[in-house]
Amino acid sequence: MRMFSAEVFANKPVANGVWEMRIQAPADVLAESSPGQFLHVSVGDERHVLPRPLSICRIDKGAGRIRLVYRVVGAGTAYFAKMKPGESLKAMGPCGNGFFLEVGEKALLVGGGVGIPPLLFLAEKLKEENPGAFITAVLGYRSTSFLKEEFTKACDEVFICSDDGSEGFLGNSADFLQFKLAGSSRAKGIISQETVMFSCGPREMLKRIAGFAMLQQMPCQVSVEERMACGAGVCLGCPVKVKSGDGWKNMRVCKDGPVFQAGEIIW
Ligand SMILES: Cc1cc2nc3c(=O)[nH]c(=O)nc-3n(C[C@H](O)[C@H](O)[C@H](O)COP(=O)(O)OP(=O)(O)OC[C@H]3O[C@@H](n4cnc5c(N)ncnc54)[C@H](O)[C@@H]3O)c2cc1C
């Protein structure tokens, strides 16, 4: 993990309020990055001191680029959306632990909103490690989808859900798992103890996914979001409660996470 300066190669909207930015990144940062890790990206104005964490969505080693996909929710992300090709930004990374690459025969990737981007990098990496693995993705959007084509290429099967019913299943990805997939004939192939689940999205969704995984006795990793400051494990500003013996302890989302086993988090 290190600080670096990156030139913006492209930056464009891909869905309502969601943008995709491609940045040139140094070769060692590209080589070190693994799925589930993030960049801590500085906002280039003096009023916003803290960098903003954005997950690595995809690595293009040939072109030397990292793709980030982000929703504009406040001043920092609004600043990113104004950046033009040729301008540069400062970032630190790759940060965090990333997913544990359990490369079994089957993987079930469940994403919600801007939790979807890191699962693309993961799908591509899982296929690279085990080309025979069967990868299913369940992707939940507010409305218009993004990264659908890329997931279709990287996965064997993709289910789309949307909160407003404009695409695919009406509801979020946790609803889809619980009310659609679990009751269907397809479930026998996917929902089994041999399938590893990987999930990233809003906390409420992850909590339901963790409950589902526990009920089905499926191994499940979740990437959690917490507001964070230093991004390097120093300030202890992004705690998550995890089980420890008969009690609990705090762990740091930025350094010990953002990926945890679903069963270890106290939801
Ligand atoms: C490890 C990690 C990876 C992330 N990856 C992505 C990504 O790939 N794409 C993406 O769009 N977003 C991602 N986020 C969330 C992103 O970092 C925040 O949306 C961003 O920092 C908001 O900055 P802002 O200045 O635009 O908004 P702010 O003005 O800081 O906040 C605007 C609103 O967003 C809420 N908010 C801010 N940060 C978070 C957060 N971490 N979790 C939940 N709500 C938050 C605030 O409470 C407030 O309501 C990630 C967060 C973490 C911790």
The ligand as an ORCA input file, in Angstrom:
! r2SCAN-3c Opt
* xyz 0 1
  C     -14.250     -0.018      1.976
  C     -15.237      0.900      1.292
  C     -15.384      0.801     -0.079
  C     -16.295      1.651     -0.731
  N     -16.439      1.514     -2.077
  C     -17.312      2.309     -2.730
  C     -17.466      2.206     -4.138
  O     -16.827      1.386     -4.813
  N     -18.348      3.034     -4.741
  C     -19.086      3.956     -4.023
  O     -19.901      4.671     -4.602
  N     -18.960      4.071     -2.686
  C     -18.087      3.290     -2.030
  N     -17.938      3.441     -0.666
  C     -18.700      4.505      0.021
  C     -18.000      5.843     -0.257
  O     -16.735      5.818      0.348
  C     -18.832      7.010      0.304
  O     -20.046      7.081     -0.387
  C     -18.059      8.307      0.129
  O     -16.954      8.334      0.992
  C     -18.971      9.492      0.410
  O     -18.185     10.667      0.328
  P     -18.870     12.069      0.003
  O     -17.913     13.129      0.395
  O     -19.387     12.089     -1.392
  O     -20.140     12.075      0.917
  P     -20.244     12.604      2.430
  O     -20.594     14.056      2.378
  O     -19.072     12.162      3.227
  O     -21.512     11.780      2.865
  C     -22.750     11.857      2.145
  C     -23.706     10.786      2.666
  O     -23.143      9.473      2.461
  C     -23.053      8.787      3.708
  N     -21.790      8.019      3.717
  C     -20.541      8.508      3.610
  N     -19.637      7.511      3.675
  C     -20.325      6.380      3.833
  C     -19.972      5.018      3.978
  N     -18.714      4.601      3.990
  N     -20.975      4.121      4.129
  C     -22.248      4.498      4.132
  N     -22.659      5.771      4.002
  C     -21.706      6.701      3.860
  C     -23.046      9.865      4.770
  O     -23.532      9.380      6.010
  C     -23.979     10.890      4.164
  O     -25.332     10.546      4.387
  C     -17.058      2.600      0.007
  C     -16.888      2.689      1.388
  C     -15.998      1.840      2.025
  C     -15.825      1.945      3.497
*
